[in-house]
Amino acid sequence: MLKISGAAKIYGGQTIFSRFDLTVAQGQFNVLVGPSGCGKSTLFDGLTNVISLDKMALSWKGEALPHLGCHAAYMQQKDLLLPWFSLLDNALLPVKIGNQSLAAMTTMAENLFSRMGLKGYESHRPNEVSGGMRQRCALVRTLMFNRDLILLDEPLSALDAITRRRLQSLLLLLQTEFNKTILMITHDIEEALLLADEVYILSPLPMVITDRFVLDQEKPRKFTDPRLLEIKEKVLAQLQEGAHR
Ligand SMILES: Nc1ncnc2c1ncn2[C@@H]1O[C@H](COP(=O)(O)OP(=O)(O)OP(=O)(O)O)[C@@H](O)[C@H]1O
């Protein structure tokens, strides 16, 4: 279980969040939805030690930790690919940092490139491909870390509808086949409802969880399910209420 208690961050006198709590059961795929600028990326950056938070008690699988550091793979909102490396070398960065076998990991990366529609672009530099391709490469790199916990900050935002649907299926596989625990930020409510076991609705600053929807519908889901449409309306109503508070 991932347990976050009392997370707090103040930027220049502005409270982004204080006493922020969140629990994610192991193996769950949970999604955060909230207005732009409410503090979602700041929370993920703090969890993974990209920035330091003012306060937080954290545990993962029962172990108290100062941050998730090497326990989670984190895909940030900006792709952060190194411009002078090829796409494949960018994807292999976790291997260069760690001590896994390069041959085995290259095969894994090439497989993922194939599944992500990046085959043939392995030797391209990031500035030679589209934003959506860079985003997919960043997702491959995140998966190459091979961690049990994955934090994704709008991982599919730059993709066309068809590619997005394909990669949503791939994200589901990470949960169902590889038992990963996933915490994802998205602005796409339908995406949240197709993938999530639980959806958390966040308020504008200071960020708190204003509502939580538990979805027990079997996956993969279709948006023709009237129960999903009903939840979508409730989520939209919650977000609108938050925006006018
Ligand atoms: N380095 C910083 N210095 C000062 N304020 C910051 C800094 N980084 C973020 N903020 C502020 O913190 C707030 C939350 O930003 P954050 O990027 O976490 O929001 P978000 O919910 O992820 O937004 P979006 O959905 O648009 O990505 C914003 O008001 C932002 O201006």
PDBQT file of the ligand as one rigid body, heavy atoms in Angstrom, charges set to zero:
ROOT
HETATM    1  N1  LIG A 301       8.723  26.386  -8.799  1.00  0.00    +0.000 N 
HETATM    2  C1  LIG A 301       7.584  27.018  -8.471  1.00  0.00    +0.000 A 
HETATM    3  N2  LIG A 301       7.616  28.203  -7.854  1.00  0.00    +0.000 NA
HETATM    4  C2  LIG A 301       6.473  28.841  -7.482  1.00  0.00    +0.000 A 
HETATM    5  N3  LIG A 301       5.231  28.360  -7.725  1.00  0.00    +0.000 NA
HETATM    6  C3  LIG A 301       5.151  27.189  -8.363  1.00  0.00    +0.000 A 
HETATM    7  C4  LIG A 301       6.306  26.459  -8.769  1.00  0.00    +0.000 A 
HETATM    8  N4  LIG A 301       5.891  25.317  -9.374  1.00  0.00    +0.000 NA
HETATM    9  C5  LIG A 301       4.543  25.353  -9.354  1.00  0.00    +0.000 A 
HETATM   10  N5  LIG A 301       4.101  26.466  -8.748  1.00  0.00    +0.000 N 
HETATM   11  C6  LIG A 301       2.698  26.841  -8.526  1.00  0.00    +0.000 C 
HETATM   12  O1  LIG A 301       2.071  25.774  -7.836  1.00  0.00    +0.000 OA
HETATM   13  C7  LIG A 301       0.748  25.621  -8.275  1.00  0.00    +0.000 C 
HETATM   14  C8  LIG A 301       0.507  24.178  -8.663  1.00  0.00    +0.000 C 
HETATM   15  O2  LIG A 301       1.269  23.872  -9.850  1.00  0.00    +0.000 OA
HETATM   16  P1  LIG A 301       1.241  22.416 -10.471  1.00  0.00    +0.000 P 
HETATM   17  O3  LIG A 301       2.124  22.426 -11.653  1.00  0.00    +0.000 OA
HETATM   18  O4  LIG A 301       1.526  21.440  -9.401  1.00  0.00    +0.000 OA
HETATM   19  O5  LIG A 301      -0.290  22.294 -10.896  1.00  0.00    +0.000 OA
HETATM   20  P2  LIG A 301      -1.008  21.125 -11.724  1.00  0.00    +0.000 P 
HETATM   21  O6  LIG A 301      -2.238  20.789 -10.966  1.00  0.00    +0.000 OA
HETATM   22  O7  LIG A 301      -0.071  20.031 -12.006  1.00  0.00    +0.000 OA
HETATM   23  O8  LIG A 301      -1.393  21.910 -13.061  1.00  0.00    +0.000 OA
HETATM   24  P3  LIG A 301      -1.652  21.349 -14.560  1.00  0.00    +0.000 P 
HETATM   25  O9  LIG A 301      -2.893  20.498 -14.481  1.00  0.00    +0.000 OA
HETATM   26  O10 LIG A 301      -1.894  22.606 -15.320  1.00  0.00    +0.000 OA
HETATM   27  O11 LIG A 301      -0.444  20.595 -14.981  1.00  0.00    +0.000 OA
HETATM   28  C9  LIG A 301       0.536  26.604  -9.423  1.00  0.00    +0.000 C 
HETATM   29  O12 LIG A 301      -0.136  27.711  -8.930  1.00  0.00    +0.000 OA
HETATM   30  C10 LIG A 301       1.938  26.956  -9.836  1.00  0.00    +0.000 C 
HETATM   31  O13 LIG A 301       1.997  28.269 -10.327  1.00  0.00    +0.000 OA
ENDROOT
TORSDOF 0
